[in-house]
């Protein structure tokens, strides 16, 4: 059974940095596209960053230039390096990944990121 587990969240002051990690397990074939999403209280879940199997990334306008997504296929892991954090970045962050063998999209359980002003 494929599982994704996020780590690295927490509380940080505005202007600070955090690195989120998404570690996959339960598959030997890895993932195609992987992504980070977030959901703030009272808001819909939104895409933050996606990375395809060749490493090409795409970012939401609100985080471009501040966040960097990367992946390590050998570890079945994706990262989100977040810098110049703002209070409006506060949300639960979710990782997702498309299974290379089944084509199904899997989600992590989410991790809280809180940016204080």
Secondary structure, DSSP 8 states (H G I E B T S, - for coil): --EEEEE--EEEETT--EEEEEEEES-SS-EEEEEEEEE-TTS--EEEEEE-TT--EEE-TTTTTTEEEEEEGGGTEEEEEE-S--GGG-EEEEEEEEETTT--EEE---EEEEEE-
